[in-house]
Amino acid sequence: MLTLHTADLLLPGPGRAPLPAGAVLVEGDRLARVGPYEELAAAWPHARVRRWPGVLTPGLLVRGADVLLERTYYPDDPYETAELGADPISGAEALDALELTESRWGNSARRATQKLLARGVVAVAGKLTVPAVRTAVVRSGLTLLPPAPAGGTPSLDPFAGRESAEEAFHGALDAGAPARFAVFAVAGPAELLAQGATTCVATVTGGRLLHRRR
């Protein structure tokens, strides 16, 4: 099935000019075409159309996955938050006190991957050594990449500490490229950088809509 995703503004990737009312045509797990919505809609009139508010960008990359997923614990809401609180827990002493098993680390990682998808993240970079955590990442649909310099403290928000929104993009939107992109409810790249990834309204990876804000 062909699906046409369009937004108020399309940011194709680093060094590319923004495209007002741009769109991407998804076929399977690939981008079949990228261009103005009116042109693509006229050429493929039977494609399913998804209209999104804001800015459509390449999916985002988070660095420091080992820190975020194997050295940070995300309490289960509501079963653990009454005792542990809702905030992520880090620090060797605090984690040792939890006496975490591999199974609990895997469950924590699953909760973290949902937070990442809800921020437009499609790939994470880092060396993961806990099998249950690696499994959680792979099953979530996120791409696991080798370690890369974090450029600051690892964060669930890929825009944190960046000088431009493009620094957080994973790849570019090109015909034939993997269908992985995100949409944010902002007016443009400056607002995206200022407000952060929690403005995400949709995340697509492998051609599948894995997050949609309700």
C-alpha positions in Angstrom: 0.0 0.0 0.0 1.2 3.5 -0.8 0.9 6.1 1.9 1.5 9.8 1.4 2.6 11.7 4.5 2.4 15.5 4.3 3.0 18.4 6.7 3.1 22.2 6.7 6.9 22.1 6.2 9.3 19.3 5.2 12.9 19.4 6.3 14.7 16.9 3.9 17.9 16.8 5.9 21.3 18.5 6.5 22.1 21.1 3.9 18.7 20.8 2.1 16.3 23.6 1.6 13.0 23.4 3.5 10.0 22.4 1.4 6.6 24.1 2.4 3.7 21.7 2.0 6.1 18.9 1.3 5.4 15.2 1.4 6.9 11.7 1.4 5.4 8.7 -0.4 6.0 5.5 1.4 5.9 2.1 -0.3 6.7 -0.8 2.1 9.7 0.1 4.2 11.1 2.7 1.7 10.5 6.2 0.6 9.3 6.0 -3.0 9.2 9.8 -3.7 9.8 13.1 -1.8 8.5 16.4 -3.1 5.6 18.9 -3.1 2.3 17.3 -1.8 0.2 18.6 -4.7 2.5 16.9 -7.3 2.7 13.6 -5.5 -1.0 13.5 -4.8 -1.7 14.1 -8.4 0.7 11.4 -9.6 -0.6 8.8 -7.0 -4.3 9.7 -6.5 -5.1 6.3 -4.9 -2.4 6.6 -2.1 -3.7 6.8 1.4 -3.0 10.3 2.8 -1.9 11.2 6.3 -1.9 14.9 7.0 0.2 16.1 10.0 0.5 19.5 11.6 3.9 21.1 11.8 7.3 19.9 10.5 8.2 16.6 8.9 11.8 15.6 9.4 14.2 12.7 9.1 13.9 10.4 12.2 16.2 11.3 15.1 19.3 9.7 16.5 20.1 9.4 20.2 23.7 8.8 21.3 24.8 7.2 24.6 22.3 4.3 24.5 24.3 2.4 27.1 23.9 5.3 29.6 20.2 5.8 28.8 19.2 2.1 28.8 21.7 0.2 30.9 22.7 2.8 33.5 19.3 4.5 33.9 16.1 2.8 35.3 12.6 3.9 34.3 10.1 3.0 37.0 6.9 1.2 35.9 3.9 3.4 36.1 1.8 2.9 38.2 3.2 -0.2 39.9 6.6 1.3 41.0 6.1 5.1 40.9 4.3 5.3 44.2 7.5 4.0 45.9 10.2 5.1 43.5 8.7 8.2 41.9 8.2 8.8 38.2 11.6 10.2 37.4 14.4 8.0 35.8 16.8 6.6 38.3 20.6 6.7 37.7 23.8 6.6 39.7 25.6 3.4 40.9 24.4 3.6 44.5 20.7 4.2 43.7 20.8 1.4 41.1 22.5 -1.0 43.4 19.8 -0.4 46.0 17.2 -1.5 43.5 18.8 -5.0 43.1 17.8 -5.1 39.4 17.6 -8.3 37.5 18.1 -8.7 33.8 14.4 -9.1 33.4 13.7 -5.7 35.1 16.4 -4.1 33.0 14.7 -5.4 29.9 11.3 -4.1 31.1 12.9 -0.7 31.9 14.4 -0.6 28.4 11.0 -1.3 26.8 9.5 1.7 28.7 12.5 3.8 27.6 12.1 2.9 23.9 8.5 4.0 24.0 9.7 7.4 25.4 12.2 7.6 22.6 9.7 6.8 19.9 7.4 9.4 21.3 10.3 11.9 20.7 10.8 11.1 17.1 13.8 8.8 17.7 14.4 6.0 15.1 17.9 5.0 16.0 20.2 4.7 19.1 24.0 4.5 19.2 25.9 2.7 21.9 27.2 -0.6 23.1 24.6 -2.6 24.9 25.8 -5.6 27.0 22.6 -6.7 28.7 20.8 -9.2 26.4 17.3 -8.3 27.6 18.0 -4.6 26.8 19.3 -5.4 23.3 16.2 -7.5 22.7 13.9 -4.6 23.9 15.6 -2.2 21.5 15.4 -4.5 18.5 11.8 -5.4 19.1 10.8 -1.8 19.5 11.7 -1.1 15.9 14.6 1.2 16.7 17.9 0.7 14.8 20.9 0.0 17.0 24.1 1.6 15.8 27.8 1.4 17.1 28.8 3.9 19.7 29.2 7.5 18.6 30.4 10.6 20.5 27.5 11.9 22.5 28.6 15.5 22.4 27.4 16.1 25.9 25.3 14.3 28.5 23.1 11.6 26.8 19.5 12.6 26.8 16.1 11.2 25.7 15.8 14.4 23.8 18.1 14.3 20.7 17.9 18.1 20.4 19.3 18.7 23.9 22.7 20.5 23.6 22.6 20.7 19.8 23.3 24.0 18.0 20.9 23.1 15.1 18.0 20.7 14.7 19.8 19.0 11.8 22.5 17.7 14.1 19.9 15.2 15.6 18.7 13.9 12.2 19.5 10.3 11.3 20.0 10.4 7.5 17.9 12.3 5.0 14.6 12.1 3.2 15.5 10.8 -0.3 13.7 8.5 -2.7 14.9 4.9 -2.1 16.0 5.6 1.5 14.5 3.8 4.4 11.1 5.1 5.5 12.0 6.6 8.9 10.9 10.0 9.8 9.1 12.1 12.4 6.6 14.9 12.6 6.7 17.7 15.2 4.0 20.2 16.1 6.2 23.3 15.6 6.4 26.0 12.9 10.1 25.5 11.9 13.6 24.3 12.8 14.3 27.2 15.2 11.1 26.4 17.2 11.9 22.7 17.0 15.3 23.2 18.6 13.8 25.5 21.3 10.9 23.4 22.2 12.5 20.0 21.9 11.5 16.5 20.8 8.4 16.3 23.1 6.6 18.2 20.4 6.6 15.0 18.3 3.2 13.9 17.0 4.2 10.9 14.9 7.2 8.6 14.3 7.5 6.2 11.4 10.3 3.7 11.0 10.5 0.8 8.6 7.4 2.3 7.0 5.3 1.6 10.1 3.7 4.3 12.3 5.1 3.3 15.7 4.1 6.4 17.6 1.1 8.8 17.2 0.2 11.4 19.7 -3.4 10.9 20.8 
